[in-house]
Amino acid sequence: MQRENRPEKCPDCMLFKSICICSKIKKFDLRTKITLLMHIREINKTTNTGKLAKLMLNNCGIAILGRKDIELQPEELIFKDHTNLILFPAASNELNEKFLSTLEKPINLIVLDGNYHQAVKMTRSELLRDIKRVRLPYGQKSSYELRTARDSEKISTIEAIIKAIEIIENGPVVKEMEKIFLKMIDDIKTKMGSC
């Protein structure tokens, strides 16, 4: 039985080529480093939002967790010249001005990119054992309508990154990232509606 031809995806944004957003993206330099710890099941998902950070931020890296043939190395996640922090909603430390005033080095913010269940499992990784966890202030609301979450405070990866950047070093990047994120949602919804 022959498989139907599926629309081709852009290798960068992973959206179908008909709704590729790459030409709309502006790149930004930040003092803060963003390191995505991406679950292997998120790599090729059209609905993954973490990839937007990699496309828009020059100082963003991706480390893949769950590959059978390649073991994740500490230097992919942890940087000695930075204060390494894990962004996680169950953390006791709130990411705010008071907390930031206690830090001496630039931040490497490790952001878990997967569903909530995958993220909880990722925090148990031996590599992250001694890394301080931080959370966003309570009351976050999501604009992400492509995946459902039982808890209204569970927001998408890119929304968490945008909010964290807004707290750490606010600037034009915040509005630009929000704009691209909302465009991505709108384009995917339009594409899904036309199928």
VOGU-3710 file (C-alpha; in Angstrom, 3 decimals, decimal comma):
1> mqrenrpekc> 0,000/0,000/0,000  1,505/3,333/-1,054  1,819/6,148/1,465  0,268/9,470/0,647  2,784/12,206/-0,041  3,046/14,427/2,999  3,816/18,135/2,615  7,513/18,872/2,964  8,741/20,550/6,153  11,270/23,363/6,437
11> pdcmlfksic> 14,423/21,872/8,026  14,887/24,965/10,218  11,485/25,941/11,661  10,027/22,432/11,109  6,788/23,931/9,814  5,352/22,855/6,485  7,087/24,810/3,737  3,813/26,505/2,800  3,756/28,196/6,241  7,519/28,503/6,874
21> icskikkfdl> 8,262/31,533/9,079  12,042/31,689/8,587  11,936/34,737/6,279  10,067/36,697/8,983  12,591/36,009/11,728  15,026/38,596/13,106  18,081/37,434/15,061  18,995/38,950/18,437  22,075/38,982/20,654  21,503/38,647/24,387
31> rtkitllmhi> 23,852/38,576/27,353  21,752/35,694/28,693  22,409/32,269/27,217  19,398/30,038/26,595  20,081/26,302/26,539  17,167/24,130/25,469  17,205/20,652/26,924  14,932/19,118/24,315  13,276/15,738/24,696  14,006/13,609/21,649
41> reinkttntg> 10,288/13,280/20,873  10,058/17,061/20,335  12,660/17,312/17,566  10,409/16,950/14,534  7,109/18,167/15,947  5,505/20,991/14,002  3,884/22,179/17,236  7,183/22,437/19,135  7,794/26,061/20,162  11,295/25,794/21,650
51> klaklmlnnc> 12,816/25,835/18,172  11,771/29,498/17,833  14,322/30,482/20,480  17,113/28,782/18,526  16,009/30,553/15,334  15,764/34,004/16,948  18,575/34,071/19,524  22,247/33,907/18,562  23,074/32,839/22,120  20,807/29,778/22,167
61> giailgrkdi> 21,832/26,137/22,015  19,954/22,852/21,957  20,945/19,680/23,800  18,912/16,566/22,965  17,949/14,176/25,755  16,953/10,589/25,002  19,150/9,643/22,051  20,061/5,979/22,207  23,388/6,315/20,412  24,664/9,630/21,839
71> elqpeelifk> 25,070/10,350/25,540  24,473/13,939/26,612  27,657/15,626/27,867  27,805/18,152/30,771  29,488/20,793/28,568  26,386/20,844/26,337  24,331/22,189/29,256  26,565/23,710/31,889  28,905/26,656/31,314  31,547/27,627/33,902
81> dhtnlilfpa> 31,555/31,319/32,967  27,786/31,585/33,612  25,361/31,148/36,471  23,523/28,008/35,397  19,813/27,905/36,246  17,016/25,503/35,335  13,649/27,055/34,559  11,015/24,797/36,142  7,508/25,640/37,366  7,841/23,685/40,635
91> asnelnekfl> 11,023/25,519/41,758  11,015/27,431/45,048  13,176/30,335/43,773  11,245/32,943/41,809  12,978/34,601/38,867  12,666/38,289/39,758  14,776/41,417/40,263  15,626/40,532/43,859  16,876/37,083/42,860  18,806/38,467/39,870
101> stlekpinli> 20,566/41,031/42,104  22,290/38,138/43,940  23,963/36,807/40,771  27,454/37,860/39,679  27,799/36,107/36,313  25,616/36,177/33,188  22,869/33,562/33,195  22,726/30,305/31,287  19,030/29,477/31,516  18,402/25,780/30,935
111> vldgnyhqav> 14,862/25,403/29,604  13,225/21,986/29,532  11,560/21,444/26,161  8,949/18,707/26,290  5,550/18,062/27,810  5,171/18,420/31,574  5,657/14,708/32,243  8,837/14,649/30,123  10,116/17,818/31,846  9,696/16,276/35,314
121> kmtrsellrd> 11,703/13,241/34,178  14,379/15,526/32,670  14,911/17,283/36,014  15,946/13,923/37,470  18,931/13,731/35,108  22,208/13,312/36,957  23,634/16,181/34,866  21,180/18,628/36,449  21,467/17,399/40,037  23,389/20,393/41,423
131> ikrvrlpygq> 21,860/23,135/39,247  19,643/25,681/40,996  16,040/25,755/39,828  14,004/28,908/39,262  10,393/29,519/38,281  8,505/32,356/36,680  6,245/34,476/38,902  2,854/32,880/39,489  -0,068/33,920/37,304  1,320/33,117/33,838
141> kssyelrtar> -1,299/32,619/31,133  -0,754/30,796/27,854  -1,737/31,875/24,348  -0,815/28,456/22,997  -3,921/26,761/21,622  -2,345/23,877/19,725  -1,685/21,666/22,736  -3,859/21,327/25,812  -2,720/21,610/29,417  -4,833/20,808/32,458
151> dsekistiea> -3,145/23,467/34,548  -3,747/27,012/33,249  -0,272/28,069/34,465  1,510/25,544/32,242  2,764/27,579/29,336  4,619/26,637/26,169  8,419/26,535/26,029  8,695/29,726/23,982  6,279/31,602/26,253  8,407/30,621/29,260
161> iikaieiien> 11,563/31,796/27,471  9,959/35,102/26,443  8,781/35,802/29,998  12,188/34,884/31,446  13,991/37,185/28,987  11,546/39,969/29,820  12,526/39,625/33,496  16,283/39,184/32,958  17,004/41,714/30,185  13,893/43,206/28,641
171> gpvvkemeki> 14,163/44,734/25,170  12,830/44,628/21,581  13,440/40,858/21,434  10,439/40,226/23,718  7,840/41,779/21,407  9,472/40,276/18,307  9,477/36,775/19,788  5,828/37,147/20,827  4,932/38,290/17,306  6,628/35,287/15,643
181> flkmiddikt> 5,112/32,863/18,168  1,574/34,148/17,532  2,175/34,039/13,763  3,295/30,433/14,048  0,130/29,484/15,965  -2,102/31,311/13,504  -0,417/29,750/10,463  -0,602/26,217/11,906  -4,294/26,670/12,789  -4,983/27,941/9,265
191> kmgsc> -3,084/24,982/7,750  -4,927/22,497/9,989  -8,253/24,053/9,009  -7,475/23,673/5,304  -6,559/19,963/5,542
//
